[in-house]
């Protein structure tokens, strides 16, 4: 099955223990587009966390931080 789109509602993505399940799923399915909702990621950590979760992905800045 090919996943093209995802929405992941995860609270507290600042916690590294929550990164593993997402990275595993993401690497298995390789979706084309997605959104991580209610992450509670702090702005100074945003680029570091998102680039480790989705290496090589285009991560546009959000005006709603």
Backbone bond lengths (Angstrom), bond angles and torsions (degrees), N, CA, C in turn:
res aa  C-N    CA-C-N  psi(-1)  N-CA   C-N-CA  omega(-1)  CA-C   N-CA-C  phi
1 X - - - 1.449 - - 1.522 109.39 -
2 X 1.306 116.63 135.25 1.448 122.09 -178.91 1.528 110.15 -103.40
3 X 1.318 115.90 122.37 1.459 121.50 178.82 1.525 108.24 -94.18
4 X 1.307 117.15 123.54 1.465 121.26 -179.81 1.520 112.66 -101.69
5 X 1.325 116.65 -28.05 1.454 121.72 -172.12 1.523 109.08 -141.18
6 X 1.333 117.15 141.05 1.457 119.32 175.65 1.520 110.92 -142.46
7 X 1.309 115.18 153.04 1.462 124.46 169.12 1.513 105.89 -130.07
8 X 1.320 117.77 123.81 1.463 122.03 -176.35 1.520 107.35 -120.45
9 X 1.316 116.28 114.14 1.460 121.51 179.31 1.520 107.72 -96.97
10 X 1.321 116.21 103.81 1.457 120.87 -177.41 1.522 108.53 -133.21
11 X 1.280 115.72 122.76 1.463 119.99 178.39 1.525 109.23 -93.18
12 X 1.305 116.45 132.46 1.459 120.64 176.00 1.513 114.11 83.64
13 X 1.313 117.53 41.67 1.455 121.09 -179.52 1.531 111.78 -67.69
14 X 1.331 117.71 -5.97 1.462 120.66 174.05 1.528 111.16 -66.72
15 X 1.333 117.41 -22.31 1.465 122.06 -179.62 1.527 110.26 -80.09
16 X 1.335 117.87 119.79 1.469 120.91 -179.40 1.537 113.70 -58.67
17 X 1.328 118.39 -24.60 1.465 119.99 179.17 1.524 112.18 -65.83
18 X 1.322 117.38 -18.65 1.463 120.88 179.04 1.529 112.35 -90.94
19 X 1.320 117.67 -6.01 1.457 121.20 -178.62 1.530 111.51 -76.64
20 X 1.313 117.47 -41.48 1.465 122.49 -174.28 1.520 114.75 -54.49
21 X 1.340 118.20 -52.68 1.470 118.53 179.85 1.533 113.01 -59.80
22 X 1.329 116.70 -39.09 1.462 118.96 179.37 1.524 111.00 -67.55
23 X 1.320 117.73 -46.47 1.465 121.47 -179.02 1.528 110.50 -59.60
24 X 1.310 116.65 -42.64 1.466 121.10 178.69 1.528 110.79 -60.75
25 X 1.327 116.29 -48.87 1.468 120.74 179.61 1.530 110.28 -62.42
26 X 1.331 116.63 -46.44 1.460 121.59 -177.14 1.527 111.24 -61.18
27 X 1.318 117.42 -44.50 1.462 121.05 -179.39 1.524 112.33 -68.14
28 X 1.307 117.49 -29.00 1.462 121.36 177.84 1.522 111.45 -73.92
29 X 1.335 117.58 -44.52 1.463 121.75 -171.89 1.526 114.88 -97.28
30 X 1.318 118.53 -24.53 1.467 123.77 179.10 1.534 113.14 44.00
31 X 1.336 118.07 62.41 1.470 121.00 -179.23 1.532 111.29 -66.48
32 X 1.325 115.08 157.79 1.460 120.89 179.65 1.521 112.97 -84.08
33 X 1.324 116.72 -30.64 1.459 121.66 -176.64 1.513 108.04 -147.20
34 X 1.334 116.43 146.23 1.454 118.43 177.63 1.505 113.20 -164.96
35 X 1.314 113.65 170.16 1.458 121.18 178.43 1.518 109.58 -140.49
36 X 1.316 115.81 136.00 1.461 121.80 174.75 1.518 106.00 -104.96
37 X 1.332 116.05 118.64 1.461 122.40 -173.25 1.521 112.06 -106.22
38 X 1.324 116.89 148.85 1.463 123.99 175.49 1.522 112.98 49.03
39 X 1.326 115.93 45.34 1.463 120.68 -175.30 1.528 113.44 -78.73
40 X 1.311 117.71 -25.87 1.467 123.79 -176.82 1.530 111.76 59.56
41 X 1.335 116.97 27.59 1.462 121.40 177.52 1.522 108.28 -74.05
42 X 1.312 115.91 134.07 1.466 121.13 178.23 1.532 109.10 -76.16
43 X 1.318 116.98 139.95 1.464 121.71 -174.85 1.531 113.74 -51.83
44 X 1.339 120.98 -43.39 1.473 119.10 -179.56 1.539 112.76 -62.09
45 X 1.319 118.15 -23.69 1.465 121.82 -178.25 1.516 113.37 -96.29
46 X 1.314 117.76 -7.29 1.461 122.10 -170.68 1.528 113.84 -54.58
47 X 1.326 118.08 -57.07 1.464 120.60 -177.09 1.518 112.39 -62.44
48 X 1.317 117.90 -40.33 1.461 121.50 179.64 1.518 111.24 -62.59
49 X 1.332 116.79 -48.17 1.466 121.03 -178.29 1.521 110.88 -66.38
50 X 1.322 117.95 -48.47 1.461 119.79 -177.16 1.521 112.23 -66.39
51 X 1.313 118.58 -37.42 1.464 119.13 178.77 1.518 111.77 -70.24
52 X 1.336 118.65 -26.78 1.465 119.71 175.41 1.526 111.01 -78.91
53 X 1.328 117.30 -30.74 1.471 120.24 178.75 1.519 111.68 -75.80
54 X 1.310 117.57 -37.98 1.471 122.34 -173.80 1.528 109.76 -132.48
55 X 1.340 118.48 68.24 1.463 119.57 -177.53 1.527 111.67 -60.13
56 X 1.312 115.30 135.17 1.459 120.86 178.97 1.519 114.61 84.36
57 X 1.313 117.82 -1.23 1.473 121.11 -179.25 1.526 110.53 -85.55
58 X 1.309 114.79 151.04 1.447 120.65 174.58 1.531 107.44 -80.13
59 X 1.301 117.13 122.11 1.455 122.03 -175.72 1.519 109.07 -120.43
60 X 1.328 117.30 87.94 1.469 118.98 -179.65 1.529 111.34 -69.03
61 X 1.320 117.33 149.47 1.467 119.67 178.26 1.523 110.90 -67.31
62 X 1.310 115.80 146.33 1.453 120.75 178.92 1.519 109.67 -100.58
63 X 1.318 117.29 131.45 1.470 119.57 177.31 1.513 112.46 -78.03
64 X 1.330 118.66 -2.72 1.462 122.44 -174.01 1.516 113.41 -108.33
65 X 1.314 118.18 28.98 1.476 120.01 -179.84 1.495 111.16 -76.67
